[in-house]
Amino acid sequence: MKFFFVLILFFLFLQNQHVNAQNFIITGKVTNSDDGAAISGVSVVAKGSGLGTTTNSEGEYQFEVPQNTKSLVFSFVGMKTMEMPISTNTINVSLKTDYVGIGEIVALGYAEKVKNEITGSSFQVKGSRIANVPVTSIDQALQGKVPGLVVSTPSGTPGTMQDIRIRGVGSITSSNNPLFIIDGVPVINDNFTGELVRSSFGALSALNSDDIESITILKDASATSAYGARGSNGVIVITTKKGSPGKTRFSAISWVGFQNNATEGYQVLNGVQREELMLEAVHNTFGVPEDEAYNFIIEKNLTNSLKTWVEKYNRKEGNWNNLLQNKNALAQNYDVSASGGGAVSSYFASLGYNNTEATVAGGGFQRISGKFNFQHDFSQKVKFSSNMMVSNTRQDAFLEQSIYFGNQNATRYMMSPWEQPFLADGATLNTAIASSFFNTLYTLENDVYENDLTRGMLNSYIEWEITSNLTFKTVYAGDYNVAAFHTYQNRVHGDGKAKGGTAIQSVTRNYNQVSQNSLNYKFSAVNHNLAFKALMEYQVNNYNFLQGSGEKFPADGLYYLSAASSNLDANAGFNDWKNMSYLGMVNYNFSGKYIADFTYRYEGSSLFAPENRFGNFWSAGVAWNISEEGFLQDLNFIDNLRFRASYGLSGSSALGINQYQALLGYDKSYAGEGAVYPRQIGNPGLTWEKNKNLDAGVDYSFFDGRLKGSFAWYSKKTFDLLQLVPISRTMGHESMMMNVGSIMNKGFEAVVQGDIVRSGDFNINIGANIATVNNEVAALAKDAAGNDINIEDRLRKVAVGHPVYGWYMRKWAGVNPENGNAQWYINGKDGEVTANYNAAKKEWQGESAIPKLTAGLLTHVDFKGFFADINLYYAGGHKVYEDFSFLTHHTGFFSFTVFNGVNELMKRWQKPGDITNVPKVWYGARDDSRESTRFLYRGDYVRIKDLVFGYRLPVIWTGKIGCENIALSVRGTNLFAFVKDNGLKFDPEVGADGLTRMTTPPVKSVVFGVNLNF
């Protein structure tokens, strides 16, 4: 904090060092041409000097300008920029609304371009669109707002990393997540978690959404090829807030509310229901025997035992479902910021705090964040900027990636209803319960699964205007992450009991450094405009970890490694890589009508062997602003009409370190001694996965911006796929990583926005977006006989002509109405059926987990200070699988206490002629709940993502207390979901793999917010 205060004092000193001599004062007022209302926050700059101010709450301004200033420039977001000559000391301006937005500046990472000069496919979301959204990771707020962007939520636990896909899936073995750029510099977005079975912990959760100015999604080659080997999955450019000239302005944003699971999911069996099914299972198995006397005795004995166990001892309901949920989990967020500046300096500073409880007992998330941006013009030729962000994020996690009793979500479904979590005196049971399972409530209270991430980001640059046409810029950026993880399993009850308590502590450090040096040259002659950029970028990523473990702790409260007395162990490692890139960009513009650009990037990565270390990536794009042509000038309803197209090559270097090398492994416990063994066979021929991307689109705006939008078609081919290919065992290994195969993604995207009503203090705006994707594997590796080497797991398969990981399993044929037995189709499609699970063939079951169609609908209404928003999101054309069904839908009741089930089992077959999808219950193990289409559902759903109602207090009221603006709001997020498949009982929004797990479902929120500006 001392450093921040020093910088602020430094800024305050600098901003008062400008020369006041020979200046004169200009005053005035800025209003809206539509209704004459005053506009506060308008930037007023003396052209050519850098001096400026902003208007106050009454739209008024006053500042000193140099004697030789010829004009003032007035600019405001959503309004057309206006330049006014200075002819008097009072200049009043009436700004017009920029409904068309063709002059909007779009951040593309390495450059900023006017929207009407872009040849690629990009989409920008303003920071105001994601402010006040109750999420802990900013990517969650993008769902439904961007065509072609699919954000999947593998877990609703706060801080969880999201699955993000842009225009489909382009890799089988490598990451499909996009590259993230923050303020022009590539950063790391990894899952900083301590172990695979615990809650994931996304690096983006360290960012405060209220610090975001805009987020731009880059999709095609023209937009992404500048990022070379990392842009194949798309690029997300995040621009953070900066200061602006004028007096210091403060902003305070706060929201408080509560969260619950968005979908209740299945209800579990209660004690009465489970007893009924147990008795019925015994009767179905032994009640109609061939050896009637023998089986009658078994049934009688089992039935009497069950009734005695349940009824005689008056077994009470354990109520695990309610005990392990955190109903109305508290969520709260507070942010304050200050911005301002003088003639040559400006700043932005903010502090933020977020505390969000999980909707399952014991989980939670906390974040403290700070940001400081400082900009200073040393002269009219030399500019400096430094952007600093720091945050500490803590997540109270649990083992939600496992189906185990350390997972509260799993225990809800698995624990018998008769199991008691408490002793008679109310204390939590800390001994083995009747089923010999652990009491999750006790381990929840006494075990520790902590994730802690401290992230510091620095981005500084100096820009030198060598001549009026030539500029040099040097950038240094650092992204430093320190993640600490602590796992402790108590010594009294649970997994740690046998070892007297166990603990694991680890610390990982990831330091990502980027340096850039660039030259920018602009040239204009008559109607010809040329811009050149030459850039060199060097990136170094250093990762290391240190982990220790131990057992046998002397007391319950001592759970750090220093207290362990047995089996102490340590482990350490590192993972470093480097990138070197050279970039050239050329942009040509003729009279604002015809635009062409070309990008070339030569990039090398240490992840590849020296002979394959460098790759060439490029793109070419053109645009035709048709509305600038003379033959359309008489069509007054056309504001903007343009055609754009691009084609290019980008790549992916997302493979593990040293994968091209032959490696040895070391084992310290082989036959009681150390040993060295062959661990990996190398392949120095490994190279980049590559994308060829073709994109064409049309942008339009009609009727003074009342109707505007765009549509685009794309085709993306990924080739040189990385795939593990089987090799001869005589080589000492089973497989080798090779570049083989290809994947195609094709589709179209459309965006439309219309001002239904535009009338001063009453406005209705409706926007919609839609996107399709057709994903297909085009080629795979082949074996010695020339046959494709398919990739298959228990539910999915990768094969030519099908989507990536298309569903591949046995097809469910329902329940035999005569005997209640489960049935499957023998050929995996239709026709003859069998009651023998193993006699049925696995077959393709149509679709994959990739939505073929996604859409968003956004509506905004404001009337005399009142405002409302409703945002809908749709995903469809895909299927999802209930991966925990083998536990929750099992019809084999063979124990009074082992596992439970869902209440769907009450719909089971009971007598001949019953038509149902649930087989009869049985005393013993069954195949009924094994992998088949019985648990494969259509994933189509519509979700109300946001519903907002609010009111902006009149300026005449807020001005009396010194505030420029006060807005009150109530927001509901994920309030309702409507599914197409009636059999789908769990939340339809799952991870990118389409599998439900025992993770926390997405959450719905209701929060109350206050925004103040003063």
VENMOVEN-V228401 format. One record per run of one state. SS is the DSSP state (h for helix, s for strand, l for the rest). FROM is the first residue (numbers start at 1). TO is the last residue. Records with the same first field share a line. If there is no record, write none. Layout:
# VENMOVEN-V228401
SS->FROM-TO / FROM-TO
This chain:
# VENMOVEN-V228401
l->1-1 / 15-22 / 33-37 / 39-42 / 47-51 / 55-59 / 67-70 / 76-78 / 80-81 / 86-89 / 91-92 / 96-96 / 98-104 / 108-111 / 118-121 / 130-137 / 143-148 / 153-162 / 167-178 / 183-184 / 188-190 / 192-201 / 207-208 / 219-220 / 231-234 / 241-245 / 262-267 / 269-270 / 287-291 / 313-319 / 324-324 / 326-328 / 342-344 / 358-359 / 361-363 / 378-381 / 397-407 / 415-421 / 423-427 / 429-439 / 447-447 / 466-469 / 490-496 / 500-501 / 526-527 / 554-560 / 591-593 / 606-609 / 613-613 / 629-629 / 633-637 / 653-662 / 671-672 / 681-688 / 703-706 / 720-721 / 727-728 / 732-734 / 740-741 / 760-761 / 773-773 / 780-781 / 783-787 / 789-790 / 793-795 / 799-805 / 811-811 / 816-821 / 826-832 / 835-836 / 840-842 / 845-852 / 864-865 / 877-878 / 883-884 / 889-891 / 893-901 / 909-917 / 919-921 / 923-931 / 939-940 / 953-954 / 962-964 / 974-976 / 980-994 / 997-1002 / 1014-1014
h->2-14 / 115-117 / 127-129 / 138-142 / 203-206 / 209-211 / 221-230 / 271-286 / 292-312 / 320-323 / 408-414 / 440-446 / 497-499 / 561-563 / 610-612 / 626-628 / 630-632 / 729-731 / 837-839 / 885-888 / 903-907 / 933-935 / 955-961
s->23-32 / 38-38 / 43-46 / 52-54 / 60-66 / 71-75 / 79-79 / 82-85 / 90-90 / 93-95 / 97-97 / 105-107 / 112-114 / 122-126 / 149-152 / 163-166 / 179-182 / 185-187 / 191-191 / 202-202 / 212-218 / 235-240 / 246-261 / 268-268 / 325-325 / 329-341 / 345-357 / 360-360 / 364-377 / 382-396 / 422-422 / 428-428 / 448-465 / 470-489 / 502-525 / 528-553 / 564-590 / 594-605 / 614-625 / 638-652 / 663-670 / 673-680 / 689-702 / 707-719 / 722-726 / 735-739 / 742-759 / 762-772 / 774-779 / 782-782 / 788-788 / 791-792 / 796-798 / 806-810 / 812-815 / 822-825 / 833-834 / 843-844 / 853-863 / 866-876 / 879-882 / 892-892 / 902-902 / 908-908 / 918-918 / 922-922 / 932-932 / 936-938 / 941-952 / 965-973 / 977-979 / 995-996 / 1003-1013
